[in-house]
Amino acid sequence: MIHRYTTFIKAINLTVDYIILNISMILAYIFADNTFLFWTSNHYLPIVLIFNLIWLLAANITGLYEHVLNKDSIKTYQSVIKTYLLFLSIASFTVIIIIGAKSYFITREYLIYSLVLFGFLLSVWKLIFLSIRKSERAALIDNRTFVIVGGGHIGQDLYHFFAGNPGLGYQLKGFFYDDTKVILPNDIYAGGISDCMEFVKTNNIDEIFCTLPVSESSQVEQLMIEADKNLIRFKFVPEYYDFAKRPTYIENFGHIPVISVRPEPLENMLNRFLKRIFDVLFSLFIILFVFSWLLPILAVLIKLNSKGPVFFVQVRSGRDNKPFKCYKFRSMRVNQDSDKKQATRNDTRVTKLGAILRRTSLDELPQFFNVLIGNMSVVGPRPHMISHTEQYSQLIDKFMVRHFLKPGITGYAQICGLRGETKTTEAMLQRVEADVWYLENWSFLLDFKIIFLTVWNAVKGEENAF
């Protein structure tokens, strides 16, 4: 494998960044208040916690800690600057707007000292890290020699993968196959399958990658036994690996390995429970502190703007494709096509107030009641009309996969700009691929990132929000 220390170096980076952040806040407190009793002051402790959480959010949004050993120096510093500026923006907004400077007696001098000092120390530390990484890069690569057994398409795929990724540290020393029709460079052909074990023992090979089909199980088993006897790692590549064309998840039922075509973090009951707790708390917060006072205002404006009900209720496809009633503020004039026709740019059905509601996504606010009920989540694939589910499920193979999750008020596809009218099947395919990616890569930090970017996009405005 590759980089032995990738996870370790990532953890070191995260830990040192947090140490620098907290030291900066302590030093800023000393400079601003001329006292060493920082931790005895209850006024500043909430700020310490909030700043730490905001840094984690900002780093996750920018991907600061991804590819710490591969990313070049310029891109590393670009990521650091981008993360710091995002951290600065969120921290300032949180302290000044949400918390309020007077609430915890946070002085302007303290904020400036702590943020500027953190930026300076962070820059110095990253410069030191990059210098160390440059000098020790060779030691961080786990160079291993290996051979490939089997010349079919799997063996050739594996060969081309390693040939195209020399930085992984694997050095191919030989290719063993009996099929004379295989066309590969002559310098890597080392003989037939029966010659493999003698070669690896003579040349001190570290690993054997076996790509033989199941029909050759007797040869595979013999190679495995011989590899174990000679302390050589044996790795088997299943011949059906290319069905999924993506990273797969393996679990064992007794001694039987079962390969899932995709990982689903939310199949874990703990993850699902935590997401549900967050959904309930977040929706209650929005309903009590935003919806409660905004509803009467919008209800009057909607009634004055056009005839019809305040709320628009539509049956949409939910989790496991079960239909549910989805609530929205009505943004269109009452019409007969609402269950069949998508909203389009300059749609004559949309009222003047409705255009504002749709552009700012305020028309989606009633869906927090759907979240509270349990048929939606704050973050997830957007629910489609029943007619569209029936239509696109016939055109796009992976369309129904998105229904493994609860639909969301916002989602990964939306922050990627994949919202609004889908004029072509290709446009819908892009949205579906984004939804499936979210299903396979869910995490709490990803949800927070999506929520933050949704709010940010609503504030700055989106081209496809109509």
C-alpha positions in Angstrom: 0.0 0.0 0.0 0.9 3.3 -0.9 1.5 5.9 1.8 2.0 4.3 5.1 1.7 7.6 7.0 -1.2 9.3 5.1 -3.7 9.0 8.0 -1.0 9.8 10.6 0.2 12.9 8.7 -3.4 14.1 8.3 -4.0 13.7 12.0 -0.8 15.5 12.8 -1.8 18.4 10.6 -5.3 18.6 12.2 -3.9 18.4 15.7 -1.2 21.1 15.2 -3.7 23.4 13.5 -6.0 23.1 16.5 -3.1 23.7 18.9 -2.2 26.8 17.0 -5.8 28.0 17.0 -6.2 27.6 20.7 -2.7 29.1 21.5 -3.6 32.1 19.4 -6.8 32.6 21.4 -5.0 32.3 24.7 -2.2 34.7 23.6 -4.8 37.2 22.3 -6.6 37.1 25.6 -3.3 37.8 27.4 -2.5 40.7 25.1 -6.0 42.2 25.2 -6.8 41.7 28.9 -3.3 41.6 30.4 -4.2 38.5 32.5 -3.2 34.8 32.5 -6.6 33.6 33.9 -8.0 32.7 30.4 -9.6 29.4 31.3 -11.3 30.8 34.4 -13.3 33.2 32.4 -16.7 31.8 31.4 -17.2 34.7 29.0 -14.6 33.4 26.6 -15.1 29.6 26.8 -18.1 29.6 24.3 -15.9 31.5 21.8 -13.2 28.9 22.2 -15.6 26.1 21.4 -17.3 27.9 18.5 -13.9 28.8 16.9 -12.8 25.2 17.1 -16.0 23.9 15.5 -15.9 26.6 12.8 -12.4 25.7 11.8 -13.4 22.0 11.4 -16.4 23.1 9.2 -14.2 25.4 7.1 -11.5 22.8 6.6 -14.1 20.2 5.6 -15.7 22.5 3.1 -12.4 23.3 1.4 -10.9 19.8 1.7 -7.8 21.2 3.5 -6.7 17.8 5.0 -7.3 15.8 1.8 -4.2 14.4 -0.1 -1.8 16.0 2.5 1.1 14.0 1.0 0.3 14.4 -2.7 -0.9 18.0 -3.0 1.8 20.3 -4.3 3.0 23.3 -2.2 1.1 26.0 -4.2 -2.2 24.2 -4.0 -1.6 23.4 -0.3 -1.1 27.1 0.4 -4.1 28.0 -1.7 -6.2 25.6 0.4 -4.8 27.1 3.6 -5.7 30.7 2.5 -9.1 29.6 1.3 -9.8 27.8 4.5 -8.6 30.7 6.7 -10.7 33.3 4.8 -13.8 31.1 5.1 -13.0 30.5 8.8 -12.6 34.3 9.2 -15.9 35.0 7.5 -18.0 32.4 9.4 -16.3 33.3 12.8 -17.0 37.0 12.3 -20.5 36.5 11.3 -21.2 34.1 14.1 -19.7 36.3 16.9 -21.0 39.6 15.7 -24.4 38.7 14.3 -25.6 35.5 16.0 -23.8 35.6 19.4 -23.4 39.4 19.7 -20.3 41.0 21.0 -21.9 42.2 24.2 -23.3 38.8 25.2 -19.9 37.4 26.3 -18.0 40.7 26.6 -15.8 39.8 23.7 -13.7 42.9 22.8 -12.9 43.9 19.2 -9.2 43.8 20.1 -9.5 40.2 21.2 -11.1 39.2 18.0 -8.5 41.0 15.8 -5.5 39.7 17.9 -6.7 36.1 17.9 -7.7 35.9 14.2 -4.6 37.7 12.9 -2.2 35.7 15.2 -3.8 32.5 14.1 -3.4 33.4 10.5 0.3 34.2 11.0 1.1 31.1 13.0 -0.8 28.9 10.6 1.2 30.2 7.7 4.5 29.6 9.5 3.5 26.1 10.5 2.4 25.1 6.9 5.7 26.4 5.6 7.6 24.2 8.1 5.4 21.2 7.3 6.0 21.6 3.5 9.7 21.8 4.1 9.7 18.7 6.2 7.5 16.9 3.7 9.8 17.8 0.8 12.9 16.4 2.5 11.2 13.3 3.8 8.9 12.5 0.9 10.9 9.4 -0.1 10.7 7.9 3.4 6.9 8.4 3.4 6.4 6.2 0.4 6.0 2.5 1.1 7.8 1.0 -1.9 6.7 -2.5 -2.6 7.6 -5.0 -5.4 4.8 -7.1 -6.8 3.9 -9.4 -9.7 0.6 -10.0 -11.5 -0.6 -13.5 -12.2 -3.2 -13.7 -15.0 -3.2 -12.0 -18.4 -6.9 -11.4 -18.9 -8.6 -8.0 -19.0 -8.4 -7.8 -15.2 -4.7 -8.3 -15.1 -4.2 -5.8 -17.9 -6.4 -3.2 -16.1 -4.3 -3.7 -13.0 -1.1 -3.3 -15.0 -2.3 -0.1 -16.7 -3.5 1.3 -13.3 -0.1 0.9 -11.6 1.7 2.1 -14.7 -0.4 5.3 -14.6 0.1 5.9 -10.9 3.8 5.5 -10.1 3.5 7.6 -7.0 1.7 4.8 -5.2 5.0 3.1 -4.6 4.3 -0.2 -6.3 7.0 -1.6 -8.6 6.0 -4.3 -11.0 8.6 -7.0 -11.4 6.9 -9.5 -13.6 3.7 -10.6 -15.4 2.8 -14.3 -15.4 0.3 -15.7 -17.8 -0.1 -18.7 -20.2 -2.3 -17.1 -22.9 0.0 -16.3 -25.8 -2.6 -13.9 -27.3 -2.0 -11.3 -24.5 -0.2 -8.3 -25.9 1.9 -6.5 -23.3 5.5 -5.0 -23.2 8.0 -7.9 -23.4 10.1 -6.6 -20.6 7.4 -7.3 -18.0 6.6 -10.8 -19.1 8.3 -13.2 -16.7 6.9 -16.6 -17.7 4.0 -18.9 -17.3 1.8 -19.2 -14.2 3.8 -22.2 -13.0 7.0 -20.1 -13.0 5.5 -17.5 -10.6 6.5 -18.9 -7.1 10.1 -19.6 -8.1 10.4 -16.1 -9.4 9.0 -14.4 -6.3 11.2 -16.4 -4.0 14.3 -15.7 -6.0 13.7 -12.0 -6.3 12.2 -11.3 -2.8 8.9 -10.1 -4.2 6.6 -8.5 -1.5 3.1 -9.2 -3.0 1.3 -11.3 -5.6 -1.8 -9.9 -7.3 -3.8 -12.8 -8.6 -6.3 -12.0 -11.4 -7.1 -15.6 -12.4 -10.8 -16.4 -13.0 -12.9 -18.6 -10.7 -12.6 -21.4 -13.2 -8.9 -21.6 -12.2 -9.7 -22.0 -8.5 -7.3 -24.9 -8.0 -4.3 -22.8 -9.3 -5.4 -19.8 -7.2 -5.6 -22.0 -4.0 -2.2 -23.5 -4.7 -0.6 -20.1 -5.2 -2.2 -18.8 -2.0 -0.8 -21.7 0.0 2.7 -21.3 -1.5 2.6 -17.5 -0.8 1.7 -18.1 2.8 4.5 -20.6 3.3 7.0 -18.1 1.9 5.8 -15.0 3.8 4.5 -13.3 0.6 1.3 -11.3 0.7 -1.3 -12.7 -1.6 -4.1 -10.5 -3.0 -6.9 -11.8 -5.1 -8.8 -9.5 -7.6 -12.3 -10.9 -8.2 -13.3 -11.3 -11.9 -16.6 -9.5 -11.3 -14.9 -6.4 -9.9 -15.8 -4.3 -13.0 -19.6 -4.7 -12.6 -19.7 -1.7 -10.2 -17.0 0.6 -11.7 -16.6 2.3 -8.3 -15.1 1.6 -4.9 -17.0 -1.3 -3.3 -17.8 -2.4 0.3 -17.1 -5.9 1.5 -18.7 -7.5 4.5 -18.4 -11.1 5.7 -21.3 -13.5 6.5 -19.2 -16.1 8.3 -16.5 -17.0 5.9 -18.4 -15.8 2.9 -17.4 -12.4 1.6 -20.2 -10.4 0.1 -19.5 -7.3 -2.0 -21.9 -4.4 -2.0 -21.9 -2.3 -5.2 -21.8 0.9 -3.1 -21.1 1.9 0.5 -24.2 3.4 2.3 -23.1 5.1 5.5 -26.8 5.7 6.5 -27.5 2.0 6.5 -25.6 2.1 9.9 -28.4 2.6 12.5 -26.2 4.9 14.6 -25.6 7.2 11.7 -29.3 7.2 10.8 -30.3 7.9 14.4 -27.9 10.8 14.7 -29.1 12.3 11.4 -32.7 12.0 12.6 -31.9 13.7 15.9 -30.2 16.5 14.0 -33.2 16.8 11.6 -35.7 17.1 14.5 -33.6 19.7 16.4 -32.8 21.7 13.3 -36.4 21.7 12.1 -37.8 22.7 15.5 -35.3 25.6 15.6 -36.4 26.8 12.2 -40.1 26.4 12.9 -40.0 28.1 16.3 -37.6 31.0 15.5 -38.1 31.6 11.8 -41.3 30.1 10.5 -43.4 31.2 13.5 -43.1 34.9 12.7 -42.5 34.7 8.9 -45.7 32.6 8.3 -48.2 35.4 9.0 -46.3 37.8 6.9 -46.0 35.5 3.9 -49.5 34.2 4.3 -51.0 37.7 4.0 -48.7 38.6 1.0 -49.5 35.4 -0.8 -53.2 36.0 -0.4 -52.9 39.6 -1.6 -50.8 38.5 -4.6 -53.1 36.0 -6.1 -56.2 33.9 -5.3 -55.7 30.5 -3.8 -54.4 28.7 -0.7 -51.3 29.8 1.2 -49.8 26.3 1.0 -49.2 24.2 -2.0 -49.4 20.5 -1.3 -48.1 17.9 -3.8 -47.7 14.2 -3.6 -44.0 13.3 -4.3 -41.7 10.3 -4.2 -40.2 9.6 -0.8 -37.8 7.0 0.6 -38.2 3.5 -0.9 -40.4 5.3 -3.5 -43.3 5.7 -1.0 -45.5 8.7 -1.9 -45.9 11.5 0.7 -47.5 15.0 0.8 -44.8 17.6 0.3 -45.6 21.1 1.7 -44.5 24.4 0.1 -45.6 28.1 0.1 -47.7 28.6 -3.0 -45.6 30.5 -5.5 -47.8 30.0 -8.6 -51.3 30.8 -9.6 -53.6 27.9 -9.2 -53.4 25.8 -12.4 -54.1 22.3 -13.8 -50.5 21.5 -14.8 -48.8 21.7 -11.4 -48.5 17.9 -11.0 -47.1 17.4 -14.5 -45.1 20.4 -15.7 -41.9 21.7 -14.1 -41.4 25.4 -13.5 -39.5 27.0 -16.3 -37.6 30.3 -16.6 -40.0 33.2 -17.0 -42.9 30.8 -16.2 -46.2 32.8 -16.5 -47.7 30.7 -13.8 -45.3 32.1 -11.2 -46.5 35.1 -9.3 -44.3 38.2 -8.6 -44.1 37.2 -5.0 -43.6 33.6 -6.0 -40.6 34.5 -8.0 -39.0 36.1 -4.9 -39.9 33.1 -2.8 -38.4 30.6 -5.3 -35.3 32.7 -5.9 -34.5 32.8 -2.1 -35.9 29.2 -1.5 -38.3 30.6 1.1 -41.1 28.6 -0.6 -39.4 25.5 0.8 -39.8 26.5 4.5 -43.0 24.5 5.2 -41.0 21.4 4.4 -39.5 21.6 7.8 -42.8 20.2 9.0 -42.2 17.2 6.6 -38.8 16.8 8.3 -40.4 16.9 11.7 -43.0 14.3 10.7 -40.2 12.1 9.4 -40.9 11.8 5.6 -38.1 14.2 4.7 -34.6 15.1 5.9 -32.9 18.5 6.0 -30.3 17.2 3.6 -31.0 14.6 0.9 -32.1 14.2 -2.7 -34.8 16.6 -3.7 -38.2 14.8 -4.0 -39.6 14.6 -7.5 -43.2 14.6 -8.8 -44.6 11.1 -9.2 -44.9 11.5 -12.9 -41.2 12.4 -13.2 -40.2 9.4 -11.1 -42.1 7.2 -13.5 -40.7 8.9 -16.5 -37.0 9.1 -15.6 -36.9 5.6 -13.9 -37.3 4.2 -17.4 -34.6 6.4 -18.9 -31.9 6.5 -16.3 -30.6 3.2 -14.8 -29.6 4.7 -11.4 -32.5 7.0 -11.0 -34.3 4.8 -8.4 -31.1 4.5 -6.3 -31.7 8.0 -4.9 -34.8 6.7 -3.2 -32.8 4.7 -0.8 -32.6 7.9 1.2 -35.2 10.3 2.6 -35.6 13.3 0.3 -34.2 16.5 1.5 -35.0 20.2 1.6 -31.6 20.8 0.1 -29.0 18.4 -1.2 -25.6 17.9 -2.8 -27.0 18.3 -6.3 -28.4 21.7 -5.4 -25.1 23.2 -4.1 -23.5 21.9 -7.3 -25.9 24.1 -9.3 -28.0 21.1 -10.5 -31.4 22.6 -9.6 -34.3 24.1 -11.5 -35.7 22.8 -14.8 -34.3 19.6 -16.3 -34.7 20.2 -20.0 -32.8 17.0 -21.0 -32.2 13.5 -19.8 -28.5 14.4 -19.5 -29.3 17.2 -17.0 -31.4 14.8 -14.9 -28.6 12.2 -15.1 -26.1 14.7 -13.6 -28.5 15.4 -10.8 -29.0 11.7 -10.1 -25.2 11.1 -10.1 -24.8 13.8 -7.5 -27.5 12.3 -5.4 -25.9 8.9 -5.6 -22.6 10.3 -4.7 -24.1 11.9 -1.6 -25.7 8.5 -0.6 -22.2 6.8 -0.9 -20.3 9.6 0.9 -22.6 10.9 3.6 -21.1 12.4 6.7 -22.3 14.9 9.3 -19.7 17.4 8.1 -20.9 17.0 4.5 -24.5 17.8 5.7 -23.2 20.9 7.5 -21.3 21.9 4.4 -24.4 21.5 2.2 -26.5 23.5 4.7 -24.0 26.3 4.8 -23.6 26.5 1.0 -27.3 26.4 0.6 -27.7 29.5 2.8 -24.8 31.2 1.1 -26.2 30.5 -2.4 -29.6 31.8 -1.3 -28.0 35.0 -0.1 -25.9 35.7 -3.2 -28.6 34.3 -5.6 -28.5 31.4 -8.0 -28.9 31.4 -11.8 -31.1 28.3 -11.8 -33.4 29.4 -8.9 -36.6 30.2 -10.6 
